[in-house]
């Protein structure tokens, strides 16, 4: 189960990254101004890749929880207090981003298609300071960060290093979001966390594949 959870996490993050590379290559970079400009942008450029990416992240949350649960079951007894905390933080992380992404691909998409715009701004992911963007960032920064730091001592070498770097990047991104430091958020979330989580997916997949071969 750990192998499949790690492999699924890696694949889902690759799909997510690939979608946003595709968006960057096929559409102009979007920067929030107002709801009218947002509607114009979404109606003149295909949103298919965005919804695929959001669905991938909706599924990534449960995959990560399963992965952490497997790590907890296989951890040394003296380290289970850490992995138990990591599992709790992972569950909160998955819940927060799950709510966010499900709202994006369901309620937000449906209301935009039907032209129901009243009160929708604080549900939009495209608005960086919307309420739902904050909920999403809380999951990706505080709770994924804490879960990563709790998991680090369970492993050795590269995996431990990546969990530590990911945890630090996530927490720094939270500070950057709160204090409106766009550059810090970009560096720590898009590059730091994105790179670490992708690499962790690969490293953990090979790690558990190696363990399976021993049986």
Residue pairs with C-beta under 8 A, 6 or more apart in sequence:
1 66
1 70
2 67
2 70
2 71
2 74
2 204
2 208
2 211
3 205
3 208
3 209
3 211
3 212
5 63
5 64
5 66
5 67
5 70
6 67
6 201
6 204
6 205
6 207
6 208
7 201
7 205
8 59
8 63
9 60
9 63
9 64
9 67
9 197
9 200
9 201
9 204
10 198
10 201
10 202
10 204
10 205
11 201
12 56
12 57
12 59
12 60
12 63
13 56
13 60
13 194
13 197
13 198
13 201
14 198
14 201
15 52
15 53
15 56
16 53
16 56
16 57
16 60
17 194
17 198
19 49
19 50
19 52
19 53
19 56
20 49
20 53
22 49
23 49
23 50
23 53
26 45
26 46
26 49
27 45
27 46
28 45
30 38
30 41
30 126
32 38
32 126
32 127
32 128
35 117
35 120
35 121
38 124
38 126
38 127
39 112
39 117
42 112
42 126
47 109
51 104
51 105
51 109
54 101
54 104
54 105
54 125
55 101
55 105
57 97
57 101
58 97
58 98
58 101
58 102
58 105
60 97
61 93
61 94
61 95
61 97
61 98
62 94
62 98
64 90
64 93
64 94
65 87
65 90
65 91
65 94
67 204
68 83
68 86
68 87
68 90
68 147
68 151
69 87
70 208
71 83
71 86
71 151
71 154
72 80
72 83
72 84
72 86
72 87
75 82
75 83
75 154
76 154
79 153
79 154
82 150
82 151
82 153
82 154
83 150
83 151
83 154
85 146
85 150
86 146
86 147
86 148
86 150
86 151
87 147
89 143
89 144
89 146
89 147
89 150
90 143
90 144
90 147
92 139
92 143
93 139
93 140
93 143
93 144
93 147
94 139
95 139
96 135
96 136
96 138
96 139
96 143
97 136
97 139
97 140
99 135
100 125
100 132
100 133
100 135
100 136
100 139
101 136
103 123
103 132
104 123
104 125
104 132
107 123
108 120
108 123
108 124
108 125
111 117
111 120
112 120
121 127
121 130
122 130
122 131
122 132
123 130
123 131
123 132
124 130
124 132
124 133
125 132
125 133
125 136
127 133
134 177
137 173
137 174
137 177
138 174
140 170
140 173
140 189
140 193
141 170
141 171
141 173
141 174
141 177
141 189
142 170
142 171
142 174
144 166
144 170
144 193
145 166
145 167
145 168
145 169
145 170
145 171
145 173
145 174
146 167
146 171
147 167
148 163
148 164
148 166
148 167
148 170
148 196
149 163
149 164
149 167
149 168
151 163
152 160
152 163
152 164
152 167
153 160
154 160
155 163
155 207
158 203
159 200
159 203
159 204
159 207
162 196
162 199
162 200
162 203
163 196
163 200
165 192
165 196
166 192
166 193
166 196
166 197
166 200
169 188
169 189
169 192
169 193
169 196
170 188
170 189
170 193
172 184
172 188
172 192
173 184
173 185
173 188
173 189
173 192
173 193
175 181
175 184
176 182
176 183
176 184
176 185
176 188
177 185
